Amino acid sequence: MKLITLKSMTAILVIVSALVITLSLNACKASQKVLAKPGVQLWAENCQRCHNTPPPNTFSPEQWETIGLHMQSRALLTDMEREKIVAFLKQ
C-alpha cells in the first residue's frame, strides 16, 4: 500500500482550493446578475415556469407577501428574488 506523499497532498490541496475559489466566484457572478434584474423580469422568469401568473392587482399586498413566502420554497428562490418579485407585485 502506497502512502500519499507530501508533494501529492500539496497538489491535491491546490486543486481543491482552486475549485472552491472558482465555484465561489461563479456564485458571486450569479448573485450580481440577480441584483441587476428588476422584479418584473424575475417574476416572468420564475413564476411563469410552472403556471400562468395572475395580474398583480389580483391579490392585496399582504396576500402577495404570503404567496411570496410560499412560492419561494416551491420555486427555490433566494430572499432577494422573492423580495424583488413581491415588491413588483405590490406596486
C-alpha positions as CSV (number, residue, x, y, z in Angstrom):
1,M,0.0,0.0,0.0
2,K,1.5,3.3,-1.1
3,L,1.4,6.3,1.2
4,I,0.5,9.7,-0.1
5,T,3.5,11.9,-0.3
6,L,3.6,15.4,0.9
7,K,4.0,16.6,-2.7
8,S,0.8,14.7,-3.7
9,M,-1.1,16.1,-0.8
10,T,0.1,19.7,-1.7
11,A,-1.0,19.2,-5.3
12,I,-4.5,17.9,-4.2
13,L,-4.9,20.8,-1.8
14,V,-4.0,23.3,-4.5
15,I,-6.5,21.7,-7.0
16,V,-9.3,21.6,-4.4
17,S,-8.6,25.2,-3.3
18,A,-8.7,26.4,-7.0
19,L,-12.0,24.6,-7.5
20,V,-13.6,26.2,-4.3
21,I,-12.4,29.7,-5.4
22,T,-13.8,29.2,-8.9
23,L,-17.2,28.0,-7.6
24,S,-17.3,30.9,-5.2
25,L,-16.6,33.4,-7.9
26,N,-19.3,31.9,-10.2
27,A,-21.8,32.2,-7.3
28,C,-20.9,35.8,-6.9
29,K,-21.5,36.5,-10.6
30,A,-24.9,34.8,-10.4
31,S,-25.8,37.0,-7.4
32,Q,-24.8,40.1,-9.3
33,K,-26.9,39.1,-12.2
34,V,-29.9,38.7,-9.9
35,L,-29.2,42.1,-8.4
36,A,-29.3,43.7,-11.8
37,K,-32.7,42.2,-12.7
38,P,-35.9,44.0,-11.9
39,G,-38.8,42.3,-10.1
40,V,-40.9,42.2,-13.2
41,Q,-38.2,40.2,-15.0
42,L,-37.7,37.8,-12.1
43,W,-41.5,37.4,-11.9
44,A,-41.6,36.5,-15.6
45,E,-38.6,34.1,-15.4
46,N,-39.5,32.3,-12.3
47,C,-43.3,32.3,-11.8
48,Q,-44.3,31.6,-15.4
49,R,-42.1,28.5,-15.5
50,C,-44.8,26.5,-13.7
51,H,-48.1,28.3,-14.2
52,N,-49.9,31.2,-15.6
53,T,-49.4,34.1,-13.3
54,P,-52.3,36.3,-12.2
55,P,-52.1,40.1,-12.7
56,P,-50.5,42.0,-9.8
57,N,-53.9,43.5,-8.8
58,T,-55.4,40.1,-8.2
59,F,-54.2,40.0,-4.6
60,S,-53.7,42.6,-1.8
61,P,-50.1,43.5,-0.8
62,E,-50.5,41.3,2.4
63,Q,-51.6,38.4,0.3
64,W,-48.6,38.8,-2.1
65,E,-46.3,38.7,0.9
66,T,-47.8,35.3,2.0
67,I,-47.8,34.0,-1.6
68,G,-44.2,35.1,-2.0
69,L,-43.1,33.2,1.1
70,H,-45.0,30.1,-0.1
71,M,-43.7,30.2,-3.6
72,Q,-40.1,30.9,-2.5
73,S,-39.7,27.4,-1.1
74,R,-41.5,25.8,-4.1
75,A,-39.5,27.7,-6.8
76,L,-36.2,27.7,-4.8
77,L,-36.0,31.5,-4.9
78,T,-33.5,33.4,-2.9
79,D,-34.7,36.0,-0.4
80,M,-33.5,38.7,-2.8
81,E,-35.5,37.3,-5.7
82,R,-38.6,36.9,-3.6
83,E,-38.4,40.5,-2.2
84,K,-38.0,41.9,-5.7
85,I,-40.9,39.9,-7.1
86,V,-43.2,40.8,-4.2
87,A,-42.2,44.5,-4.4
88,F,-43.2,44.4,-8.1
89,L,-46.5,42.7,-7.4
90,K,-47.4,45.1,-4.6
91,Q,-46.9,48.2,-6.8
